[in-house]
């Protein structure tokens, strides 16, 4: 069975970086009080191949100074403006300047930072979704294509779990026959009531989050996971988005039927108002001869179903898994790996893409697909759940 390690984080076709030194990373966002910046930094340094050398961590000068100091970044390379950072880093000697920038800001800042970085000659690894809307995503694709010596990647973290790649490999090799049905859901409970914190504030603000709340935040992960595992593109949706918490401006719950290439059909649910649920991302895929089931909260188990034999539980780091899957585990069997390790696999693969001619191939196409998915959901829900084409 073939393990698939492509289409996770970035585009190829750039100048190759030396393998004799660590890859130098800059960061925009992730200042003191931010959540996802620390996660990115932990993931980036886990394998010892990437070092943080600069950052525009916050527009607040004091926050930026404190963050840079805590991270060991030289004061001269802690910037309060990302445009200033691009200009000054580009002016440094080639063997000193950053080689790529990680974008860990709210959604509305993703596009301007990525644009500035690419035009200054730096590769980009961005948090998802890639942009605030589809129009920006299409503009970004043109910029990436124009600067085809650079890499663009999108951190869809859950593709970094080895058993997710194993699932795709099983399907690609015909292990469950022709795919027929997909069920994917991502449910949480942290926004079941009005929440007063920094994370809830920007995620429920249309100006910073975009046209969708829950679906833009976590529904895009479910969409991306379904397309990656099956190897099929989602083509149409019939969606129903809801706002349950009074006064909230963006959806906090939604569900959709969807159609994929080759006649595959399925349902997608995303919600942030399911009381008590922590991070319920899961996928079930059924084909003509078998099926697969994976849950993010139990990421080291993949269920495999057969028509004529007992269900198998495939476990992490076991010798019966594909050779490719073995290369993505860091601990022996029975020693759980999770979110940080999956995130680190995205960084590792992006780094390999910068160093070699082989590697990942998702990047900007996945970015545009995600935004087109959100736009189709919004259009469908506004039109009484009418079937709507995903136009990318």
N, C-alpha and C positions, 0 to 999 in steps of 0.2 A: 504494500500500500504506500502510496506517495504522500509524503508530508509537504504541505504547501506553505512557504514562508514569504510569499510575495504579496503585494497589494496591502501592505500594512500602513506604512508611514510616509513614503516619499517618492519622488521622481528621479530617474537617473539621467545621465548625460552631462555631467559636470566635470570640472577640473578635479583631478584626483589629489587627495590630501596625503601627505607622507604618513607612513605607518610607524615612524620612529619616535613620534611624540604624541602627547595627548591632544585631542581635538579641542580647540579653544571656543568656548560658548559664551555668548552674551545673553542677557535676559531683560525683557521689558515687562514690568509688573512684578508681582510677588514680593512686595514690600512687607514690612512689619504689620501683622494683623491679617494678612491674606492667607487663604487656605491652600490653594492649588500650587502656589509657587514653591513651597517647601516640598510638596510631593514630586514636582518636576526635578528639583535639585537632588533629592534623595535618589530618584531613579537614574538621573544622569551620571551620578558618581558611583553607582553600585558596582560597576564592572571596572572602574579605574581607568577608563579610556577617554573620559571627557572632563575638562576642568572649566570652572566658571571664572572668567577673567574680567568681566565688566557687566554693568547693568544700569538701566534706567528703572529702578525699582518702584519709584513713586514720584508723583508730581510735587509732593511735600518734601522740601529740601532736607528737613530734619529726619523724616522717615527714611529717605534715600540714604542719608549719611549713616544712620544707625544700622540699617540693613546691610549696607556694603561693608561696614566695619565688622559686623558680626560674622559675615561670610568671608572675611579675609580679602576683600577686593580693595585694590589701591584707591585712596581717596580721589585721585585724578581720573579714575575710571568709573566712578559712581556718578551718573548723570541724572539730572532732573528732567531732561527733555530727550525723547528718543531720537528726534531729528539731529540734535547736537551729538548724540552718541554715534549715529551712523557717520556723520561727517568726520568726527575726531578719530574714530576707530579706523576709518578708511585711510586716514592720513598717516597712521602708524606703519612701521616696517611690516612687510608681509609675514614675517615669522613671529610677530608680536600681536597683531590685531586679531580680533575675534574671527572665527571662520563661519559660524552660524549663530542665529539669534533664536531663542525660545520665547514665544509670545504667550504670556499667562495672565492676560488682562480680561476685563469684561468684553463681551462680544463686539461692541461698537468700536473698539480700538484695534481689533484684529487687522482689518484691511489697511488702514493708514500705516501701521507699523510694518506689515508685510511688504507693502508697496515701497516704503522708504528703504527697507533693508535690501530688497532685491535690486532696486535701482542704484544702491550704493555698492553692490557687488557681494552681498552676503546671502548665504542660504538661509532658509527659514523652516523652523519646526513650530507649528502653531497649535494651541489648544483648539478644540472644536466648540461650536461650529466655526467654519473658517472666516465667515463674515457676518454682517448684520442682515443681509438680504441677498437674493439671487443676483440682482444687478451688480453688486460689489463682487460677488464670486466670479461672474463672467468677466468683469474687468480684471480681476486678479489672474484669471487663467491666461489672458492675453499678455500680462506682464511676465508671468512665469515662462510662457512660450517664447517671448522676446528675449528673455535672459536664460536661454537653455543651457548655459554652462553652470547653472546653479540648481540646487535641490530645493524642493518645497515638500514639506511633510505635514501631516495632520495626526495628532495623537488620539486616535480612537483606541484607548487603552485596552479594551477588552479583547482586541485581536491579538494582544501580546500573550494571552494565556496559551500555553502549549497544547492543551487538549481542545481548544477552539481550532487551532491549525490541524490537529489530528482529525477532527470532525470533518473539516473541509476536504482533507486528503481522502478520507473514506468515501465521501460522496463523489469526489472527482474521479476516483478509480472504479466507480460503479458498485461500491460496497452495499448500497441500499437500493440499487436499481434506479430507474427514472424517478426523480423527485416529483411528488404530487402535492404535498400539503406542508405548510410551515405555520407554527404558532410561536410568536415571539412577544415577550412582555418585559417591561421595565417599570416596576412599581416601588414607590417609597411612601413614607408617611410624614416626613419632616415639615411639610407645608399644609398639614391638615387643619391648622388654625393660623391666625395671623401671627407671623414671626417677625420679631424686631432685631435683625442683625444684618451685617454687611452683605452676607451671601444672599439672603432673601431679598434684600433691598434692590440690588441691581438685577437679579434674575426675574423679578416681577415688574420691571420698568421697561416699557416698550422702547424707550429711547436708547437704552443700553443693552437690552436682551434681544430685541428684534420683534417680529410680528407674532411670535409664539413663545410661551413660557415653558410649560412642561414638555411639550413635544420638541421644542428647540433645544432644551437642556438635556433630556434623557431619551426622548423618542428617537432622536437622530442616532443614538447609540444602538437602539433596537433595529432600526432600518439598516444601518451599516453592518451589524452582526448578521442579519438575515441574508443580505447580499453576499457577504464574504463567505459564510459557511456553505451556502448553496451554490455559489458561483453564478447566480442568476441576477439580472437586474429587475428591480421593481418597476412596473410600467404604469399602473393605475391604482388609485386609492378611492375609497368611499369612506369619508371620515366624519366623526362626530366629536367635536371638542367642547369642553365644558369649563365653567368657572364655578366652583363650589363655595369658595370662601368669599363672603360678601365684601364688595369694595375692591377686590383684586382686579387688575386690568388685563392680565394675560391668563390663558388657559392653565389650569392646574390638574387637568385630567383629560384623557382622550382615548379613543379607540378607532380602529380602521380595518376594514376588509381591504385586501390588496391582491393584485394580480402581478405575476412575474413572467419573465420569458418562458417559452416552452410549455405554457399551460399551467404552470405552478400557481396555486392559490393559497391564501393564508389570512391570518388575522394578526394585528399588532395592537397592543395595549400599552399605554404609559400613564402613570398617575403619581402624583406627589401628595395625595390626600388619603392614602390607605393606612389608617392608624396602626402603629406598631411594626410596620414593615420597614426594614432598614435599607436594603439595596437589592431588591428582588428582580435582577435581570436573569432571564432564562430563555432558552430556545429549544423547540422540539421540531424535528424534521422527519417526514415520513415519505418513503419511496415505495416502489412496487414490491420490493422484497425485504424491506427492513426499515428501521428507524433509529434516530439518535436523540439524546436528551442531555442538556448541560445547564447547570445553574451556577451563576457567579458566586453565590454565597457558599457553594461547595465545589470550588473550581478544579479540584484535583480528582474528580470523578466524571467520567463520560459514560452514560448508559447507551448500550447498543442492543437494538431489538431485532429479532429474526422471526420469520413466519413459521419455521419448523424446528426451532431449538430454543433452549432457555436464554433469557436475557443475560448479557454480559455486562460487568462493571469494569471498565477500563480505568486503571489508576495511574496517577502521576509517577513518572520516573521509572516505570517498570520496563524490564528488558523486552517485553513483547510489543511495546510501542515502536513506531517507526523510528528510524535512525535520526531523522530530522527533529522529531519531538524530543529525543534524548538531549540534543544540543541546546535546548531552551530551558532545561531544568538546572537548578543550582544546588539542590540538596538531595540526599538519598531518599528512597521510597519511605513513606510514612512520616516525613518531615514536611509539613504543609508549606506551600508557597502561595503567594496571593497577589494583591493589588500592586504593591511596589515592584515586585519582580516582573509582573506583566508590563508595567509602565517602563521598567528598565529594559525589557526586550524591545520595546518601541525605540528607545534611545540607542540601544545597541545596534539595531538594524539600520537606523538612520545613520549612525556613525559608520557602519560598514558600507553604506551606500556612498558616503563621502570619500571613503578610502579605496573603493574597488569599482570595477566595471559591472559587477553583478549586484543583486539586492532587491530592493523594494520598488513597487511601481504604482502605488495608489495615488498619493499626493493630491494634485489639483483636481483630478477627475472626481475623486471621492468628495472633495470639498464642494464642487459644483453640484454633484448628485445630492448631497445632504441638504443644500439650500433649495434645490428644486423640489425635493421631497416635502420640506416645510411649506413651500408656497402652494403645492398641490393640496396638502392637507387643509390649509386655511381656505383655499378656494372651494374645496368640496364641502367643508363644514358650513361655510356661508351660504351654500346652495343646497341646503337640506340633504346633505350626505350624497350628492350626485357623484357618480363615477367620474373621476378627473385624471387626466393624463399627467404623469411626471415628465416634464418636457426637457429632459436632458439624458 
